[in-house]
């Protein structure tokens, strides 16, 4: 798989990094399955989590974006309302912006997706948000 998915140690943050060459039809379903596994195994002690998809180094086309959006729709069937997830997308260009906006549509999950131009910016924003919430 050319999409690496990792849970950051000691943080409720999953980062998926797209690298070339990719076979989006094979890699995207595995990525979403890994998100679910990490949510249920690694992030069980957190009341909420964050998932970042870093597509900065990928060369996604329109059909790739549509395919990933379709896979996100399938993955939402395994959503757990008791485990909220905030989504973020890292990248630039009109296709990446389209993908981030589309995630807010009901057919793709109805959850907004924040857009960042760098992984560092996404992590900084998420960590600042986590720091605002008192520890349980």
C-alpha positions as CSV (number, residue, x, y, z in Angstrom):
1,X,0.0,0.0,0.0
2,X,1.4,3.4,-0.9
3,X,-0.8,5.1,1.6
4,X,0.8,4.9,5.0
5,X,-1.6,5.2,8.0
6,X,-0.3,5.7,11.5
7,X,-1.6,6.8,14.8
8,X,0.6,9.4,16.5
9,X,1.9,8.1,19.8
10,X,0.1,9.5,22.8
11,X,-2.3,11.6,20.7
12,X,-5.7,10.9,19.2
13,X,-4.5,11.7,15.7
14,X,-4.3,9.4,12.7
15,X,-2.2,10.5,9.7
16,X,-2.6,9.0,6.3
17,X,0.1,10.0,3.8
18,X,-0.4,9.5,0.1
19,X,2.8,8.7,-1.8
20,X,3.4,7.9,-5.5
21,X,3.0,5.6,-7.2
22,X,-0.5,4.8,-6.0
23,X,-3.2,2.4,-7.0
24,X,-6.1,4.3,-5.5
25,X,-8.6,1.4,-6.1
26,X,-6.5,-0.9,-3.9
27,X,-5.1,1.6,-1.5
28,X,-8.1,3.8,-0.5
29,X,-10.3,0.9,0.8
30,X,-7.4,-0.4,2.8
31,X,-6.8,3.2,4.2
32,X,-10.4,3.5,5.4
33,X,-10.3,0.0,6.9
34,X,-7.1,0.9,8.8
35,X,-8.8,4.1,10.1
36,X,-11.5,1.9,11.6
37,X,-9.0,-0.5,13.1
38,X,-7.0,2.3,14.7
39,X,-10.1,3.9,16.0
40,X,-11.2,0.7,17.7
41,X,-7.8,-0.4,18.9
42,X,-5.4,2.5,19.5
43,X,-7.9,5.4,20.1
44,X,-10.4,3.6,22.3
45,X,-9.4,5.6,25.4
46,X,-10.0,9.0,23.7
47,X,-13.5,10.6,23.6
48,X,-12.8,11.9,20.1
49,X,-10.1,11.7,17.4
50,X,-8.7,13.5,14.4
51,X,-7.9,12.0,11.0
52,X,-5.6,13.8,8.6
53,X,-5.1,12.8,5.0
54,X,-1.9,14.3,3.6
55,X,-2.2,14.4,-0.2
56,X,0.5,17.0,-0.7
57,X,2.8,14.6,-2.5
58,X,0.2,12.8,-4.6
59,X,-0.9,13.4,-8.2
60,X,-4.6,12.7,-7.8
61,X,-6.9,13.1,-10.8
62,X,-10.6,13.8,-10.8
63,X,-11.6,10.1,-11.0
64,X,-9.3,9.3,-8.1
65,X,-11.0,12.0,-6.0
66,X,-14.5,10.6,-6.9
67,X,-13.3,7.1,-6.0
68,X,-12.0,8.1,-2.6
69,X,-15.2,10.0,-1.9
70,X,-17.2,6.9,-2.8
71,X,-15.0,4.8,-0.4
72,X,-15.6,7.4,2.3
73,X,-19.3,6.9,1.8
74,X,-18.9,3.1,2.3
75,X,-16.7,3.7,5.4
76,X,-19.3,5.9,7.0
77,X,-21.5,2.8,7.5
78,X,-19.1,1.9,10.3
79,X,-19.2,5.4,11.9
80,X,-19.7,5.4,15.6
81,X,-21.6,8.4,17.0
82,X,-20.0,7.8,20.4
83,X,-16.6,8.3,18.8
84,X,-16.6,11.7,16.9
85,X,-13.8,12.2,14.3
86,X,-12.7,15.5,12.9
87,X,-11.3,15.3,9.4
88,X,-8.5,17.3,7.8
89,X,-7.1,17.2,4.3
90,X,-3.6,18.5,3.5
91,X,-2.9,19.6,-0.1
92,X,-3.6,22.4,-2.6
93,X,-5.2,22.9,-5.9
94,X,-8.8,22.9,-7.1
95,X,-9.2,19.1,-6.9
96,X,-8.1,19.0,-3.3
97,X,-10.4,21.9,-2.5
98,X,-13.3,20.1,-4.3
99,X,-12.6,16.9,-2.2
100,X,-12.7,18.9,1.1
101,X,-15.9,20.6,0.2
102,X,-17.6,17.4,-1.1
103,X,-17.0,15.7,2.3
104,X,-19.6,18.1,3.7
105,X,-22.3,16.8,1.4
106,X,-24.6,14.2,2.8
107,X,-23.8,11.5,0.3
108,X,-20.2,11.6,1.4
109,X,-20.8,11.6,5.1
110,X,-22.1,15.1,5.7
111,X,-19.1,16.1,7.8
112,X,-16.9,19.0,6.9
113,X,-13.3,18.5,6.2
114,X,-10.8,21.2,7.2
115,X,-8.2,22.1,4.5
116,X,-4.5,22.8,5.2
117,X,-1.6,23.4,2.9
118,X,0.9,21.5,5.2
119,X,0.9,18.7,7.6
120,X,2.6,20.9,10.2
121,X,-0.2,23.5,10.0
122,X,-2.8,20.8,10.4
123,X,-1.1,19.3,13.4
124,X,-0.6,22.7,15.0
125,X,-4.3,23.5,14.6
126,X,-5.4,20.1,16.0
127,X,-3.0,20.3,18.9
128,X,-4.2,23.8,19.8
129,X,-7.8,22.5,19.8
130,X,-6.8,19.6,22.0
131,X,-5.1,21.9,24.4
132,X,-8.3,23.9,24.8
133,X,-10.3,20.9,26.0
134,X,-9.8,20.1,29.7
135,X,-8.5,16.6,30.4
136,X,-11.1,14.0,31.5
